[in-house]
Amino acid sequence: MMILEEYMKINNSIKRNTIIGMVAALTFAFTLSSASATMIATEEPLAGINVPFFSFVRTEVETGVITPLTVGNVTFNGINTVPAETTPATDDLDEEEKIDEHVKLNLNYDRLGIANVDTYLNVRAKASTNSKVVGKLTKHAGCHIYKIKKGWAKIVSGKVNGYVKAEYLITDEKAEEMAMEVGKKVATVLTQGLRVRALPSTDASIYSVLSENEDFEIKREHLNSEWMEKFIKKNVKKKQVKKVKYDAMLNDLENWVCISVDSDYAFVSKEYVDISYKLNRAVRIGELATDGSGGVSSTRASLVEYAKQFLGNRYVYGGTSLTNGTDCSGFSMRVFERFGYGLPRTSGSQAASTRSISSSDARPGDLFFYGSGGRVNHVAIYIGSGMVIHASNPSSGIKISNAYYRSPVKIGRVIND
């Protein structure tokens, strides 16, 4: 992939649109008329099949709330902590300075709805619980409501059109008020192959390479020397600091933003991102062919569907519980364990224990590994159609993403069929 960086000037501003009355602190990229132009990769078709839920969990049909049980010697209840991934960034760095920004909601969503669920809300093709699931609205995801009739709301969110149970939506003025609290400030990447750095300097080590149109949550937009000194002391090795011109870096902080890349912090130039407030949008659920003629094996298809049951569940550093909290490698370990495959505990060990394959050979059920500085630090399960499911970070939990939201360092195969 050609790496592009600092090659053009982008006016990094928040779009301001008109709504009745002034609404503080949010702007949304929710436009029906220009949806095709603004859609991000996390809303592309997802892969999956319609199979019964497995016997050891009970789930509330529409909202994905799972009650865990114990099978054999495998416990799926509670947060099972074992040696975990890398140490996460410290909590005291999460607090962003309070800035009084007055912006307006986008009028193109005439009637806003927000999913009021703990995990996800099923979007169905028709207004019936017997109808096919075409997508999922995760917790606090937004949608446009066309109408509500007989307990069902006809909605659109991202590229997903369908029906949801209206009782699980916050609507109208209450939705606008709630949006103020749950909307996330994100940086949308404006160029393909954007380098993200370990420190806010082009001399710093490259942490990862990001894909165009991907959204990354902003941890701190307005950097200052005091905050940077705390960050460096707690998170950066001395040899990394020696690579940069320290005083020059501190003098240029206003041109950089700190973002969350999975559970780590990294820095990107403001020139190449657009900063805005957004609600999550629905993800589309498709089907995997399992007929043996160009499709995938039943094991792979079942594994993918099983993994997707936990969409929206919590990310917990050091956790291995699919229902009460897990980190990235705990998630992949537990999912594969259900199908008789034993994986090591950490993403690095999982990468070392799997056979490398090319991206063109990737099939649902393979593993995508991501890393920095020659070290693997994140793992995701490929679900087909260029998408992965993974335990990303405490803010997003278990989510579905473009497999190339950042450049994978390895694609590994566990299931040899």
C-alpha positions, 0 to 999 in steps of 0.5 A: 500500500502506498503510504501517504502523509502530509501531502495536502491542506484540509480545512478541518472544521465541524459542519454547522447546519440549521435546526430549530433552537440551538443544540450544544456540543454535537454535530452528526454525520447523519445525512439521508440525501448524501448517505452514499457519499459519507458512508464509512467502511464499518457499514459495508455488508457483513457476513453471517448466517441464520442459525439457532443460538447455542444451548449454553446461552439464553438471549432476549430476541430483539436486544441481544441481552445474554444470560450466561450459563456454565458448560462443563469446565468452561465458565462464561460468567464473570470476568475471568482474568489471566495474563492480558494484552499490553498495559492500557493507557492510564485513565487520568489521561482520558479527561479532555479539556472542556470547550464550549462549542455550540453546533447544531444537529443535522436537519436531514434526520427529521426524526432521530431515534437512539437504540436504548439497549445494553448490547444491540437491537435487531433490525428486521426486514419486516415488522415481525419477530419472525422476519429476517434480521438484516442489521443490528443497532448497537447501544446508543446507535442513531437512526432516522425514524420514518414512522411508528406503527403497531409497536414497530418503527421503520428506520434507516441507519447507515446502509441498513433499512428495516424495522425495530421494536419501537419500545427500545428506541429513545425518540424525538426531543429525548433522543436529541438530549441523549445524543448530547451525552452519548455522541462521540468526538471522532477523527475521520481519516481523509486519505488512504494509508495515513501514518499514525505516530507514537508521538505527535511528530513526523520523526516519531515511530509509526504506530500503524497505518490507517484506511481512508474514511475510518472513524477513530475516537478522539482521546484529546483534541487540544494537546499541551505540554503538561498533558504530553509530559504525563503521557510520555512518562506513563506510556513512552519508552525513552528510546522513542522520545530520543527519536524526536526533536522534543522542543519542536514537537511541543511547539507543534502540538496544536497541529496534532490530535490524540486518537484511540486505535483499539486500546492504545493511544496514538497521534495523527496530524489534524491536516488529514482528519475531519473532526466531528461528533457522531453517533454509531450507525447500524451494521448490516448482517448478510448471509454466508453460503455453506453449500460447499460450492464457493461458500464456507464450511459449516464450522466457519459459518457457525463460528462467525454467527456465534461470535456475532452474538456478543456484538456490543458486549463490554471490553475489559482489559485482562478479561476473557468473559464473552458476556461480562467483559473480554479483551481482544485475545480473550474474545478470539480465544473463547470463541474458538474454544467453543468449537474445540480449538485451543488458542494461546492467551495473548494476540502475539502468541496467537499470531505465532501459533497460526499459519500465515495466509495471504489476504486474497485467501482469507476466509471467515473464521481466519484471524487478522493481527495488527501491531506496532514496532514489530510487535502484535498487539491486537487480534480480530476474527474475519467474518467475510465481506472484508469485515472483522469482529473484535473486542476493540476498546472500553468505549466501543466494546465488541464491534464489527469493523473494516478488516483494513481499518488499520494495516494488518501485520499478519493473517492467520489460519486456525481452521484447516478445512 
